[in-house]
Amino acid sequence: MVKIGIIALQGDIEEHIKAMERVLFERGGEVVAIKRSGMVPSCDAIVIPGGESTTIGLLMDREGITSEIKTAAKQGTPILGTCAGLILLSKLGMGIRVTRNAFGHQRESFEFPLKIGVIGDEPFNAVFIRAPAIVDVEKNVETLATYDGRIVAAKQDKLVALAFHPELTRDMRLHHFFLDLI
């Protein structure tokens, strides 16, 4: 049975858990909230949610989770980082360079029908909340989507970085794409 771990230290944890449970209802599997070290190695895939990246990073370090995620990434475990999770993926070794709040602050949050070829032709309603952007990628990183000339979705091996929040929509295509990496 597939086990998906959600880093559950700060951020939009519940939304990610519910979204993954919806997808796993169709596919089979379980979702676990990762709050301490020792849980990451038993997971088939990991999600680092949006929230406040500095806080999440400090809590991951304090709980001993950061080193486990780095090891999981090196071993080929799929890892999805959304918004703040994208920023943390850049610090955990994904070949991207990012800028925070690239599209403005909280009051400038918006939704946009984004073309993401890997999930089909129909646009994905991307929810941007104080979103970062990827400003540079290494050559082994695939750009999945751009908005306003900036990269907002990228993939490197089994690491997927999204500047927006797919867990806040009913569209589960990106979650299925991610789980297909297992």
C-alpha positions in Angstrom: 0.0 0.0 0.0 1.3 3.5 -0.9 2.1 5.8 1.9 2.2 9.6 1.3 3.8 11.7 4.0 2.8 15.4 4.5 5.3 17.5 6.4 2.9 18.6 9.2 4.9 21.3 11.1 3.4 24.5 9.8 1.4 25.7 6.8 -1.6 24.4 4.9 -1.3 20.9 6.1 -4.9 19.9 6.4 -5.6 21.0 2.8 -2.8 18.7 1.5 -4.0 15.8 3.6 -7.5 16.1 2.3 -6.4 16.4 -1.3 -4.1 13.4 -1.1 -6.8 11.4 0.6 -9.2 12.2 -2.3 -6.6 11.0 -4.8 -5.7 7.9 -2.7 -9.4 7.0 -2.3 -9.3 6.3 -6.1 -5.9 4.7 -6.1 -5.5 3.1 -2.7 -3.0 4.1 0.0 -2.7 6.2 3.2 -1.6 9.7 4.1 0.5 10.3 7.2 1.3 13.6 9.0 5.0 13.8 9.5 5.8 15.7 12.7 9.1 14.1 13.8 12.1 12.2 12.5 11.8 8.6 11.7 8.6 8.9 9.6 10.1 10.0 6.3 11.9 6.7 5.4 8.7 4.7 5.5 6.9 7.0 3.0 6.7 6.4 -0.8 6.4 10.1 -1.5 6.6 13.3 0.5 4.8 16.7 0.3 6.2 19.9 1.7 3.3 22.3 2.0 3.0 26.0 1.6 3.2 28.2 4.7 6.2 30.2 6.0 9.3 28.7 4.5 11.7 29.9 7.2 9.5 28.6 10.0 8.9 25.2 8.2 12.7 24.9 7.5 13.6 25.6 11.1 11.1 23.2 12.5 12.2 20.5 10.0 15.8 21.0 11.2 14.8 20.9 14.9 12.8 17.7 14.4 15.5 16.0 12.4 13.4 15.8 9.3 15.6 17.9 6.9 18.4 15.2 6.7 15.8 12.5 6.1 14.2 14.4 3.2 17.7 15.0 1.6 18.3 11.3 1.9 14.9 10.4 0.5 15.5 12.8 -2.5 18.9 11.1 -3.2 17.2 7.7 -3.1 14.6 8.8 -5.7 11.6 9.3 -3.4 9.1 11.7 -5.1 8.9 15.0 -3.3 6.3 17.7 -4.0 6.9 21.2 -2.7 4.2 23.9 -3.1 4.8 27.6 -2.5 7.0 27.6 0.6 7.7 24.0 -0.2 9.2 25.1 -3.5 11.5 27.5 -1.6 12.6 24.6 0.7 13.2 22.3 -2.3 15.7 24.9 -3.6 17.5 24.7 -0.3 17.4 20.9 -0.2 19.2 20.4 -3.4 16.8 20.9 -6.3 18.6 22.8 -9.1 16.5 25.9 -9.0 17.0 29.5 -7.7 13.9 31.2 -6.4 12.6 34.6 -5.4 10.0 35.0 -2.7 6.7 36.9 -3.1 7.4 37.3 -6.8 3.9 38.3 -7.6 3.2 40.5 -4.6 2.0 40.1 -1.1 -1.1 38.5 0.5 -3.5 41.1 -0.9 -2.2 40.5 -4.5 -3.1 36.8 -4.4 -4.9 35.6 -7.5 -6.0 32.6 -9.6 -5.0 32.0 -13.2 -5.8 29.2 -15.7 -2.3 27.8 -16.2 -1.3 25.6 -19.1 0.7 22.6 -17.8 1.4 20.2 -20.6 2.2 17.2 -18.5 -1.4 17.1 -17.2 -3.2 17.7 -20.5 -4.5 20.5 -22.6 -7.2 21.8 -20.2 -5.8 24.7 -18.2 -5.3 24.2 -14.4 -6.8 26.9 -12.1 -3.7 27.8 -10.2 -4.1 29.6 -6.9 -1.2 32.0 -6.2 -0.8 33.2 -2.6 2.3 35.3 -1.8 3.8 33.0 -4.5 7.5 32.6 -5.1 8.9 32.2 -8.7 11.8 30.2 -10.0 14.3 32.6 -11.5 16.9 30.2 -12.7 17.1 26.4 -13.4 20.0 24.0 -14.0 19.9 22.2 -17.3 18.6 18.9 -15.7 15.4 20.8 -14.5 12.3 20.7 -16.7 10.1 23.8 -16.8 6.5 22.6 -16.5 4.7 26.0 -16.5 5.3 29.7 -16.7 3.2 32.7 -15.8 4.0 36.3 -16.7 7.4 35.2 -18.1 8.4 33.4 -14.8 8.7 29.7 -14.1 6.0 28.6 -11.6 6.3 24.8 -12.0 9.4 22.6 -12.5 10.5 19.0 -12.2 13.9 17.5 -11.6 13.9 13.7 -11.6 11.2 13.0 -9.0 11.2 16.5 -7.3 8.2 18.6 -8.3 8.2 22.3 -7.4 5.0 24.4 -7.7 4.7 28.1 -6.9 1.0 27.8 -6.4 -1.4 25.7 -4.3 -3.0 22.7 -6.2 -4.4 21.5 -2.9 -6.8 24.4 -2.8 -8.7 23.2 -6.0 -10.9 20.3 -6.8 -8.7 19.5 -9.8 -6.5 16.5 -8.9 -4.5 16.2 -12.1 -1.3 17.5 -10.6 -1.7 15.1 -7.6 -2.1 12.2 -10.0 0.9 13.3 -12.0 3.0 13.4 -8.8 1.8 10.0 -7.5 2.6 8.5 -10.9 6.3 9.2 -10.1 6.2 6.6 -7.4 
